Structure formats: C-alpha cells, structure tokens
Amino acid sequence: MVDTRKSPYTKILEYLDKKYNEGIRQIFIETLSQDTSISVDRLLTIIPEFLKDGHLSVRFEIRCPTCNENHGSYNRMSDIPLKNIFCEDCDTSFYTLSQEVIDVSLLVSERLGGAAAKPFFRPLVKPPRFNAPPSPL
C-alpha cells in the first residue's frame, strides 16, 4: 500500500520505480490509479511531467470492445489508422478511434530505475583530516 501522506508525484515515482525493479515496464493508467489511490483525472495532470522528464512514454493499444483482443499498438495517437476492424476471435466489428477501444498504457523508461530510492541531495561527506608533517623551518 502506498503512503497517502506523500505527494502524488512522489507516490507515482516510487510506484513506477518498484514496478521497474520487478521487471514490469508497461502499466495501464487505471492500474496506476488503483494502486496509488490517485484519480485518473489527477494522474492525467501529473503524467505529462513524467513524459517531459523522460521517465515514461505512452503506448496506445487498440482492443476489441467485446473480447479485449489486441489489434495493434501505436506510439502516437496519430499513427492509429482510421478504419473498421473485424475481430475474428468474437465476430465483432468496431472503429479504431472509438474511445472504448483505445487503451492507454505507460512504458517505464530505463532512466527511472532507482530514481525514487536516490536522495535528491548527496549526503555531506567530510574529507579525512590531513596531518601535514612539521615544517622544517
């Protein structure tokens, strides 16, 4: 369970770092919302910062609204072809840009790994004292 006293940005960063360390690179926004107790609407205002920082990238997946079969993954919304798709698994026909068939997932970049565990400032380390030899004068 994520600590509710932490800022949403910190909760997301720690959650993504944990998933990265578990080998999970793709996370759906709904899952992130449930696991961090942050609303999807709030996530959509925070996620652009992670995209800008390079911690995340976005993937759009076209899924059959009936059986959830994946019918393609795209890095940009503009790459999704405008067409009707026939799902052979369940005999359903649907249009690619219908809101209910597009799943948005987040891909955790390698730059994020360990970021949440690292302190923002390095601890102060005092150098060892150097005892100079006595002056020959």
Secondary structure, DSSP 4 states (H G I P E B T S, - for coil): ---TTS-HHHHHHHHHHHHHHTT--EEEHHHHHHHHT--HHHHHHHHHHHHHHTSEEEEEEEE-TTT--EEEEESSGGGS---EEEETTTTEEEETT-GGGEEEEEEE-GGGTTTTTS-SSPPP-PPPP--PPPP--
